[in-house]
Amino acid sequence: MNTRQKHGINRPEDDIESSAPLMIGFRLDPASRSLLDQKAASQNMSAGELARSYVIEMLHMAEQIDRVGFIITNIWEDVDQLRADLAVSVQTLLVSAGKVDQADAEKWVDNNFRPKCSPSPDQCEAPPAPTTT
């Protein structure tokens, strides 16, 4: 502890280390550096300024991405529940209309309404068009 700290004297130069912005550096492979240089030039910025803006932007976007992921998960859960509710409704209507028996209605619903995909729309199979009798 120095004399100033001992006597509670605090001057601006004592806080230089704590008030100075944190310096962060990183290396890029040649292809990434070239791309960064091109993008920076097109925006009339230095590569360092653009890299800094990208880092700051991504830090803030990470929170938004987490929220969007949570929302999408909830939507998938809601869609799954709606599909289940719709399947029960269709099955009930088919049986109550007297068009098919319970077993055939269940089979038709299983073939046409049960999810045939994981929670990712690009992995889903479209159900076949219903056939009427």
C-alpha contacts under 8 A as a table, 3 or more apart, distances in Angstrom:
res1	aa1	res2	aa2	distance
1	M	5	Q	6.15
1	M	6	K	6.45
2	N	5	Q	5.43
2	N	6	K	6.18
3	T	6	K	4.95
3	T	7	H	6.27
4	R	7	H	5.32
4	R	8	G	6.00
4	R	9	I	4.76
4	R	10	N	6.75
5	Q	8	G	4.98
5	Q	9	I	5.86
5	Q	10	N	6.99
6	K	9	I	7.67
10	N	14	D	6.35
11	R	14	D	5.38
11	R	15	D	7.23
12	P	15	D	5.43
12	P	16	I	6.67
13	E	16	I	5.13
14	D	17	E	7.54
15	D	18	S	5.25
15	D	19	S	5.95
16	I	19	S	5.30
16	I	20	A	5.87
17	E	20	A	5.59
28	L	31	A	7.96
28	L	32	S	5.88
28	L	33	R	5.54
29	D	32	S	5.43
29	D	33	R	6.10
30	P	33	R	5.04
30	P	34	S	6.03
31	A	34	S	5.12
31	A	35	L	6.26
32	S	35	L	5.06
32	S	36	L	6.08
33	R	36	L	5.02
33	R	37	D	6.07
34	S	37	D	5.06
34	S	38	Q	6.20
35	L	38	Q	5.09
35	L	39	K	6.18
36	L	39	K	5.20
36	L	40	A	5.95
36	L	47	A	6.05
36	L	50	L	7.60
36	L	51	A	7.52
37	D	40	A	5.09
37	D	41	A	6.06
37	D	46	S	7.57
37	D	47	A	5.40
38	Q	41	A	5.19
38	Q	42	S	6.24
39	K	42	S	5.12
39	K	43	Q	6.38
40	A	43	Q	5.17
40	A	44	N	6.06
40	A	45	M	4.88
40	A	46	S	5.63
40	A	47	A	5.28
40	A	49	E	7.96
40	A	50	L	5.86
41	A	44	N	4.91
41	A	45	M	5.90
41	A	46	S	6.97
41	A	47	A	7.80
42	S	45	M	7.71
45	M	49	E	6.16
45	M	50	L	6.35
46	S	49	E	5.20
46	S	50	L	6.32
47	A	50	L	5.19
47	A	51	A	6.06
48	G	51	A	5.08
48	G	52	R	6.08
49	E	52	R	5.12
49	E	53	S	6.21
50	L	53	S	5.05
50	L	54	Y	6.14
51	A	54	Y	5.06
51	A	55	V	6.24
52	R	55	V	5.19
52	R	56	I	6.25
53	S	56	I	5.18
53	S	57	E	5.97
54	Y	57	E	5.06
54	Y	58	M	6.05
55	V	58	M	5.24
55	V	59	L	6.19
56	I	59	L	5.18
56	I	60	H	6.53
57	E	60	H	5.37
57	E	61	M	6.06
58	M	61	M	4.77
58	M	62	A	5.94
59	L	62	A	5.44
59	L	63	E	7.44
60	H	63	E	5.87
60	H	64	Q	7.06
61	M	64	Q	4.97
61	M	65	I	6.00
62	A	65	I	5.05
62	A	66	D	6.22
63	E	66	D	5.20
63	E	67	R	6.39
64	Q	67	R	5.05
64	Q	68	V	6.14
65	I	68	V	5.02
65	I	69	G	6.08
66	D	69	G	5.13
66	D	70	F	6.28
67	R	70	F	5.09
67	R	71	I	6.21
68	V	71	I	5.01
68	V	72	I	6.09
69	G	72	I	5.11
69	G	73	T	6.15
70	F	73	T	5.15
70	F	74	N	6.32
71	I	74	N	5.09
71	I	75	I	6.20
72	I	75	I	4.97
72	I	76	W	6.21
73	T	76	W	5.18
73	T	77	E	6.30
74	N	77	E	5.06
74	N	78	D	6.18
75	I	78	D	5.00
75	I	79	V	6.08
76	W	79	V	5.03
76	W	80	D	6.10
76	W	119	P	6.55
77	E	80	D	5.11
77	E	81	Q	6.27
78	D	81	Q	5.07
78	D	82	L	6.13
79	V	82	L	4.97
79	V	83	R	6.08
80	D	83	R	5.11
80	D	84	A	6.24
80	D	115	P	7.73
81	Q	84	A	5.05
81	Q	85	D	6.13
82	L	85	D	5.01
82	L	86	L	5.94
83	R	86	L	5.03
83	R	87	A	5.97
83	R	113	F	6.46
83	R	114	R	7.32
84	A	87	A	5.08
84	A	88	V	6.35
84	A	113	F	7.57
84	A	114	R	7.43
85	D	88	V	5.27
85	D	89	S	6.23
86	L	89	S	4.96
86	L	90	V	6.08
86	L	113	F	7.92
87	A	90	V	5.22
87	A	91	Q	6.05
87	A	109	V	5.86
87	A	113	F	5.82
87	A	114	R	7.69
88	V	91	Q	5.11
88	V	92	T	6.07
89	S	92	T	5.13
89	S	93	L	6.15
90	V	93	L	5.02
90	V	94	L	6.05
90	V	109	V	7.38
91	Q	94	L	5.21
91	Q	95	V	6.28
91	Q	102	Q	7.75
91	Q	105	A	5.29
91	Q	106	E	6.32
91	Q	109	V	6.39
92	T	95	V	5.30
92	T	96	S	5.93
93	L	96	S	5.10
93	L	97	A	5.83
94	L	97	A	5.33
94	L	98	G	6.57
94	L	99	K	5.91
94	L	100	V	6.10
94	L	101	D	7.97
94	L	105	A	6.25
95	V	98	G	5.26
95	V	99	K	6.39
95	V	100	V	5.57
95	V	101	D	5.69
95	V	102	Q	5.87
95	V	105	A	6.54
96	S	99	K	7.81
97	A	100	V	7.88
98	G	101	D	7.16
99	K	133	T	7.97
100	V	104	D	5.98
100	V	105	A	6.10
101	D	104	D	5.49
101	D	105	A	6.20
102	Q	105	A	5.11
102	Q	106	E	6.17
103	A	106	E	5.17
103	A	107	K	6.20
104	D	107	K	5.02
104	D	108	W	6.08
105	A	108	W	5.13
105	A	109	V	6.11
106	E	109	V	5.12
106	E	110	D	6.01
107	K	110	D	5.08
107	K	111	N	6.21
108	W	111	N	5.19
108	W	112	N	6.13
109	V	112	N	5.13
109	V	113	F	5.31
109	V	114	R	6.98
110	D	113	F	5.77
110	D	114	R	5.23
111	N	114	R	6.60
111	N	127	P	7.39
112	N	127	P	5.19
112	N	128	P	6.55
112	N	130	P	7.63
113	F	127	P	7.19
115	P	118	S	7.88
115	P	124	C	7.82
116	K	124	C	5.98
116	K	125	E	5.91
117	C	120	S	7.15
117	C	121	P	7.66
117	C	123	Q	5.67
117	C	124	C	4.32
117	C	125	E	6.52
118	S	121	P	7.75
118	S	123	Q	6.48
118	S	124	C	6.91
120	S	123	Q	5.67
120	S	124	C	7.05
121	P	124	C	5.48
